[in-house]
Amino acid sequence: MYRTLELSARARLITPGYQELPLTVTLRYDSADPLAVHIDFPVEVSVDGEGVTWTFSRTLLDEGLDNPAGIGEVHLWPCGPTRTVVELHSPHGLAVVRFRTAQLQRFLHRSYGLVAPGMEDLGPAVERGLALLLGGV
């Protein structure tokens, strides 16, 4: 049986002029997709007026809490002893979001309560991927 964890988190969106806009996002983990975490952003901060979800590796979140981590579209790094920055790159531009590290740690540890690190069942994900590659559902 799959379970989903959702945690509301306060964050600060850092604008190009270094203004900080408060926002509330939803951190989400679904045991059906055990390697990924999701950040759901509200409609108010999207370019096209629709909610936006970013998905990236749970391992990347874990690494980024202690050390700079990430390549490509998602980067994370500690920002002082109590904050973590998540940098998101898209064709529409760059978003820099700062979180309290404790919120991200709490979310990560709760996700480990659903699926412990190293215990992810990848069978269903592999089957879905193969079906997509081979023209199936």
LOPA-612346 format. One record per residue: residue number from 1; residue in one letter; x, z, y of N, C-alpha, C, O in turn. Coordinates in steps of 0.001 Angstrom, whole numbers, plus 500000, padded with zeros to 6 digits. Layout:
BEGIN
NUM, A, X, Z, Y, X, Z, Y, X, Z, Y, X, Z, Y
...
***
This chain:
BEGIN
1, M, 500832, 500000, 498823, 500000, 500000, 500000, 500880, 500000, 501245, 501791, 500815, 501383
2, Y, 500585, 499068, 502143, 501361, 498960, 503363, 500800, 499895, 504437, 499595, 500129, 504529
3, R, 501725, 500416, 505239, 501328, 501310, 506333, 502000, 500852, 507619, 503083, 500268, 507609
4, T, 501325, 501136, 508722, 501843, 500764, 510038, 502024, 502013, 510883, 501178, 502906, 510895
5, L, 503141, 502055, 511586, 503449, 503129, 512514, 503396, 502543, 513918, 504026, 501520, 514186
6, E, 502656, 503178, 514811, 502630, 502778, 516213, 502902, 504001, 517072, 502339, 505072, 516846
7, L, 503767, 503829, 518054, 504119, 504918, 518953, 504136, 504378, 520375, 504858, 503427, 520674
8, S, 503354, 504976, 521238, 503351, 504603, 522644, 504615, 505170, 523282, 504969, 506327, 523054
9, A, 505291, 504351, 524081, 506545, 504793, 524699, 506587, 504374, 526162, 506206, 503261, 526526
10, R, 507054, 505285, 526971, 507284, 504964, 528379, 508642, 504304, 528511, 509596, 504642, 527810
11, A, 508702, 503356, 529427, 509951, 502643, 529662, 510023, 502267, 531133, 509089, 502506, 531899
12, R, 511134, 501682, 531508, 511306, 501198, 532871, 511806, 499765, 532781, 512826, 499492, 532148
13, L, 511088, 498863, 533410, 511501, 497472, 533507, 512405, 497354, 534723, 511998, 497682, 535838
14, I, 513626, 496888, 534511, 514609, 496754, 535584, 514504, 495329, 536124, 514726, 494369, 535387
15, T, 514170, 495190, 537389, 513988, 493866, 537986, 515329, 493330, 538488, 516305, 494075, 538582
16, P, 515374, 492024, 538813, 516634, 491455, 539327, 517157, 492167, 540575, 518368, 492196, 540794
17, G, 516284, 492736, 541390, 516714, 493484, 542571, 517008, 494935, 542254, 517157, 495754, 543161
18, Y, 517092, 495264, 540962, 517369, 496613, 540460, 516281, 497625, 540817, 516538, 498827, 540878
19, Q, 515073, 497133, 541050, 513945, 498044, 541161, 513533, 498418, 539748, 513731, 497639, 538815
20, E, 512971, 499582, 539586, 512520, 500031, 538276, 511008, 500164, 538291, 510442, 500926, 539075
21, L, 510371, 499416, 537418, 508921, 499462, 537324, 508535, 500209, 536053, 508947, 499814, 534963
22, P, 507754, 501278, 536169, 507348, 502006, 534968, 506353, 501181, 534160, 505513, 500480, 534724
23, L, 506453, 501269, 532853, 505491, 500616, 531985, 505390, 501390, 530681, 506272, 502172, 530326
24, T, 504313, 501154, 529993, 504122, 501758, 528682, 504039, 500632, 527662, 503251, 499699, 527814
25, V, 504853, 500730, 526629, 504874, 499746, 525557, 504457, 500430, 524258, 504368, 501656, 524186
26, T, 504207, 499629, 523250, 503929, 500163, 521923, 505071, 499774, 520998, 505372, 498592, 520831
27, L, 505704, 500775, 520399, 506714, 500547, 519376, 505965, 500498, 518048, 505156, 501379, 517756
28, R, 506235, 499467, 517241, 505450, 499293, 516026, 506358, 498952, 514848, 507302, 498172, 514970
29, Y, 506045, 499560, 513707, 506749, 499285, 512453, 505693, 499103, 511373, 504761, 499900, 511266
30, D, 505842, 498054, 510577, 504896, 497754, 509507, 505664, 497695, 508196, 506591, 496897, 508057
31, S, 505293, 498522, 507242, 506023, 498556, 505967, 505890, 497233, 505200, 506648, 496998, 504259
32, A, 504944, 496365, 505583, 504837, 495043, 504958, 505971, 494123, 505425, 506273, 493129, 504765
33, D, 506586, 494445, 506538, 507725, 493698, 507087, 508830, 494717, 507331, 509141, 495034, 508479
34, P, 509429, 495236, 506248, 510237, 496456, 506335, 511558, 496363, 507092, 512141, 497395, 507425
35, L, 512036, 495178, 507367, 513315, 495062, 508070, 513157, 494958, 509580, 514149, 494993, 510308
36, A, 511926, 494830, 510056, 511691, 494550, 511473, 511019, 495699, 512198, 510303, 496506, 511605
37, V, 511272, 495751, 513505, 510525, 496609, 514420, 509954, 495694, 515501, 510451, 494589, 515721
38, H, 508912, 496164, 516166, 508235, 495357, 517170, 508050, 496185, 518435, 507791, 497388, 518377
39, I, 508189, 495520, 519575, 507850, 496138, 520856, 506751, 495280, 521460, 506961, 494103, 521755
40, D, 505581, 495874, 521641, 504439, 495190, 522241, 504388, 495544, 523724, 504243, 496709, 524094
41, F, 504510, 494511, 524574, 504474, 494698, 526021, 503074, 494413, 526544, 502379, 493541, 526023
42, P, 502656, 495149, 527577, 501311, 494934, 528125, 501210, 493629, 528907, 502212, 493059, 529340
43, V, 499994, 493185, 529069, 499693, 491951, 529783, 500279, 491954, 531199, 500727, 490917, 531689
44, E, 500276, 493100, 531843, 500692, 493181, 533251, 502127, 492723, 533504, 502453, 492336, 534626
45, V, 502977, 492758, 532502, 504384, 492403, 532737, 504763, 491047, 532142, 505938, 490679, 532141
46, S, 503787, 490309, 531640, 504124, 489014, 531039, 504038, 487899, 532073, 503334, 488010, 533076
47, V, 504761, 486838, 531809, 504802, 485687, 532711, 503473, 484932, 532680, 503007, 484454, 533715
48, D, 502866, 484824, 531505, 501658, 484008, 531363, 500357, 484813, 531319, 499297, 484252, 531040
49, G, 500422, 486109, 531588, 499222, 486919, 531617, 498695, 487302, 530243, 497547, 487729, 530120
50, E, 499511, 487157, 529213, 499122, 487568, 527863, 500120, 488614, 527367, 501269, 488652, 527808
51, G, 499668, 489447, 526456, 500568, 490431, 525868, 501711, 489745, 525138, 501549, 488648, 524601
52, V, 502851, 490389, 525121, 504043, 489819, 524490, 504582, 490802, 523465, 504647, 492004, 523723
53, T, 504966, 490292, 522303, 505601, 491112, 521274, 506989, 490570, 520993, 507172, 489373, 520771
54, W, 507965, 491470, 521005, 509322, 491131, 520593, 509563, 491792, 519240, 509231, 492960, 519037
55, T, 510143, 491031, 518321, 510441, 491513, 516981, 511928, 491360, 516739, 512511, 490312, 517019
56, F, 512540, 492418, 516214, 513961, 492352, 515891, 514265, 493333, 514772, 513391, 494085, 514341
57, S, 515468, 493324, 514319, 515897, 494105, 513165, 515857, 495615, 513414, 516284, 496098, 514463
58, R, 515344, 496335, 512444, 515362, 497805, 512523, 516805, 498294, 512539, 517109, 499289, 513197
59, T, 517688, 497620, 511835, 519108, 497974, 511834, 519715, 497803, 513225, 520550, 498606, 513641
60, L, 519301, 496765, 513942, 519791, 496556, 515305, 519378, 497715, 516200, 520175, 498187, 517012
61, L, 518150, 498171, 516060, 517704, 499336, 516840, 518575, 500540, 516526, 519019, 501238, 517438
62, D, 518823, 500792, 515257, 519645, 501928, 514852, 521052, 501824, 515446, 521569, 502801, 515988
63, E, 521663, 500658, 515347, 523022, 500467, 515863, 523079, 500608, 517381, 524017, 501194, 517921
64, G, 522063, 500064, 518071, 522064, 500057, 519525, 521850, 501412, 520169, 522078, 501567, 521369
65, L, 521416, 502399, 519395, 521251, 503739, 519950, 522592, 504427, 520182, 522693, 505323, 521020
66, D, 523621, 504013, 519445, 524938, 504654, 519548, 526027, 503762, 520130, 526989, 504260, 520714
67, N, 525882, 502441, 519974, 526919, 501504, 520402, 526260, 500211, 520870, 525147, 499901, 520445
68, P, 526928, 499450, 521738, 526384, 498144, 522091, 526192, 497301, 520828, 527072, 497250, 519969
69, A, 525040, 496646, 520725, 524729, 495873, 519528, 523859, 494682, 519907, 523136, 494713, 520903
70, G, 523941, 493654, 519112, 523062, 492511, 519272, 523799, 491242, 519627, 524839, 491251, 520285
71, I, 523219, 490150, 519164, 523666, 488815, 519528, 522401, 487984, 519730, 521332, 488345, 519237
72, G, 522520, 486903, 520435, 521349, 486057, 520619, 520375, 486624, 521631, 520756, 486958, 522753
73, E, 519112, 486733, 521231, 518041, 487061, 522159, 517872, 488546, 522462, 517309, 488895, 523499
74, V, 518345, 489427, 521583, 518118, 490865, 521758, 519448, 491616, 521732, 520255, 491459, 520816
75, H, 519651, 492431, 522757, 520844, 493281, 522858, 520389, 494697, 523200, 519434, 494884, 523954
76, L, 521073, 495687, 522644, 520795, 497094, 522942, 522105, 497801, 523205, 523140, 497435, 522649
77, W, 522059, 498818, 524055, 523236, 499647, 524267, 522836, 500984, 524877, 521829, 501087, 525577
78, P, 523647, 502013, 524598, 523404, 503317, 525231, 523695, 503221, 526724, 524615, 502523, 527149
79, C, 522905, 503924, 527497, 523090, 503960, 528954, 523141, 505430, 529335, 522129, 506026, 529705
80, G, 524328, 506001, 529239, 524466, 507433, 529460, 524024, 508194, 528217, 523735, 507587, 527185
81, P, 523971, 509508, 528311, 523682, 510316, 527120, 522204, 510340, 526713, 521889, 510747, 525594
82, T, 521291, 509915, 527596, 519870, 510081, 527269, 519034, 508804, 527381, 517815, 508859, 527222
83, R, 519649, 507683, 527645, 518909, 506432, 527824, 519494, 505330, 526955, 520675, 505341, 526610
84, T, 518628, 504375, 526610, 519047, 503187, 525873, 518431, 501979, 526562, 517264, 502007, 526953
85, V, 519215, 500921, 526709, 518754, 499694, 527335, 518501, 498645, 526252, 519296, 498476, 525327
86, V, 517376, 497949, 526393, 517042, 496812, 525537, 516980, 495596, 526456, 516204, 495557, 527410
87, E, 517810, 494611, 526148, 517873, 493385, 526947, 517302, 492247, 526109, 517752, 492005, 524989
88, L, 516308, 491552, 526657, 515594, 490510, 525930, 515755, 489179, 526653, 515434, 489073, 527837
89, H, 516250, 488162, 525948, 516462, 486837, 526522, 515416, 485881, 525964, 515190, 485838, 524755
90, S, 514784, 485119, 526838, 513814, 484118, 526400, 513974, 482873, 527263, 514702, 482901, 528255
91, P, 513303, 481782, 526901, 513342, 480592, 527759, 512765, 480852, 529156, 513072, 480122, 530098
92, H, 511931, 481891, 529292, 511329, 482225, 530582, 512231, 483101, 531437, 511953, 483299, 532620
93, G, 513303, 483627, 530865, 514198, 484477, 531630, 514669, 485677, 530841, 514670, 485677, 529610
94, L, 515065, 486685, 531566, 515673, 487883, 531013, 514838, 489090, 531386, 514379, 489210, 532522
95, A, 514641, 489985, 530431, 513982, 491265, 530717, 514924, 492378, 530290, 515471, 492352, 529188
96, V, 515110, 493354, 531168, 515932, 494519, 530882, 515016, 495735, 530943, 514390, 496008, 531968
97, V, 514948, 496457, 529835, 514033, 497587, 529731, 514831, 498811, 529312, 515614, 498763, 528363
98, R, 514625, 499907, 530030, 515346, 501143, 529720, 514371, 502169, 529138, 513295, 502413, 529684
99, F, 514781, 502759, 528013, 513978, 503760, 527303, 514714, 505086, 527278, 515934, 505132, 527433
100, R, 513971, 506160, 527082, 514605, 507427, 526716, 515041, 507288, 525264, 514239, 506932, 524401
101, T, 516281, 507562, 525005, 516833, 507418, 523659, 516052, 508253, 522655, 515833, 507810, 521528
102, A, 515630, 509448, 523041, 514895, 510323, 522118, 513618, 509670, 521607, 513251, 509864, 520449
103, Q, 512930, 508893, 522457, 511715, 508191, 522007, 512043, 507177, 520921, 511352, 507094, 519905
104, L, 513105, 506407, 521145, 513492, 505386, 520167, 513966, 506038, 518868, 513665, 505549, 517779
105, Q, 514706, 507138, 518985, 515161, 507849, 517780, 513976, 508397, 516987, 513949, 508296, 515760
106, R, 513010, 508969, 517674, 511827, 509515, 517009, 511074, 508403, 516259, 510667, 508580, 515110
107, F, 510898, 507262, 516925, 510236, 506129, 516297, 511008, 505654, 515060, 510423, 505425, 514002
108, L, 512317, 505512, 515208, 513151, 505051, 514103, 513068, 506006, 512919, 512910, 505565, 511780
109, H, 513171, 507303, 513171, 513106, 508281, 512084, 511731, 508305, 511417, 511630, 508516, 510208
110, R, 510686, 508090, 512194, 509347, 508015, 511594, 509222, 506767, 510722, 508556, 506793, 509687
111, S, 509865, 505675, 511142, 509836, 504458, 510308, 510564, 504706, 508988, 510171, 504171, 507951
112, Y, 511622, 505515, 509026, 512334, 505861, 507793, 511453, 506689, 506861, 511645, 506681, 505645
113, G, 510491, 507398, 507437, 509546, 508137, 506612, 508610, 507217, 505841, 508111, 507585, 504777
114, L, 508370, 506014, 506377, 507543, 505030, 505670, 508356, 504252, 504650, 507933, 504076, 503507
115, V, 509537, 503783, 505075, 510435, 503038, 504190, 511856, 503477, 504524, 512362, 503192, 505609
116, A, 512490, 504165, 503596, 513856, 504643, 503822, 514825, 503470, 503912, 514625, 502450, 503253
117, P, 515880, 503607, 504727, 516885, 502541, 504811, 517451, 502245, 503427, 517772, 503160, 502668
118, G, 517570, 500970, 503112, 518083, 500553, 501804, 517020, 500467, 500734, 517288, 499977, 499637
119, M, 515814, 500935, 501029, 514737, 500916, 500039, 513678, 499854, 500351, 512598, 499861, 499758
120, E, 513981, 498956, 501267, 513038, 497920, 501648, 512780, 496982, 500466, 513720, 496498, 499836
121, D, 511513, 496732, 500171, 511129, 495786, 499113, 511025, 494415, 499769, 510096, 494151, 500532
122, L, 511973, 493559, 499472, 512017, 492257, 500109, 511280, 491178, 499325, 511170, 490044, 499791
123, G, 510779, 491514, 498151, 510096, 490532, 497313, 508999, 489775, 498027, 509033, 488545, 498045
124, P, 508015, 490460, 498623, 506943, 489736, 499313, 507445, 488865, 500465, 506948, 487755, 500659
125, A, 508415, 489351, 501223, 508944, 488575, 502345, 509658, 487323, 501854, 509519, 486255, 502449
126, V, 510414, 487447, 500782, 511110, 486286, 500209, 510094, 485276, 499704, 510250, 484076, 499925
127, E, 509060, 485749, 499030, 508030, 484841, 498522, 507328, 484100, 499652, 507094, 482896, 499546
128, R, 506986, 484808, 500746, 506354, 484156, 501895, 507282, 483116, 502497, 506851, 482010, 502822
129, G, 508555, 483463, 502647, 509528, 482532, 503212, 509698, 481287, 502363, 509749, 480176, 502891
130, L, 509785, 481461, 501059, 509911, 480323, 500158, 508668, 479455, 500210, 508764, 478228, 500216
131, A, 507511, 480078, 500248, 506253, 479305, 500321, 506224, 478465, 501603, 505813, 477305, 501577
132, L, 506659, 479052, 502720, 506687, 478311, 503972, 507676, 477145, 503909, 507379, 476045, 504376
133, L, 508847, 477391, 503331, 509863, 476345, 503219, 509405, 475204, 502313, 509717, 474037, 502552
134, L, 508671, 475561, 501283, 508238, 474548, 500313, 506878, 473961, 500631, 506295, 473250, 499812
135, G, 506366, 474257, 501827, 505105, 473676, 502265, 503866, 474382, 501786, 502773, 473819, 501846
136, G, 504008, 475603, 501312, 502846, 476372, 500859, 502201, 477098, 502013, 502400, 476733, 503172
137, V, 501449, 478097, 501716, 500695, 478867, 502709, 501619, 479610, 503634, 501158, 480311, 504535
***
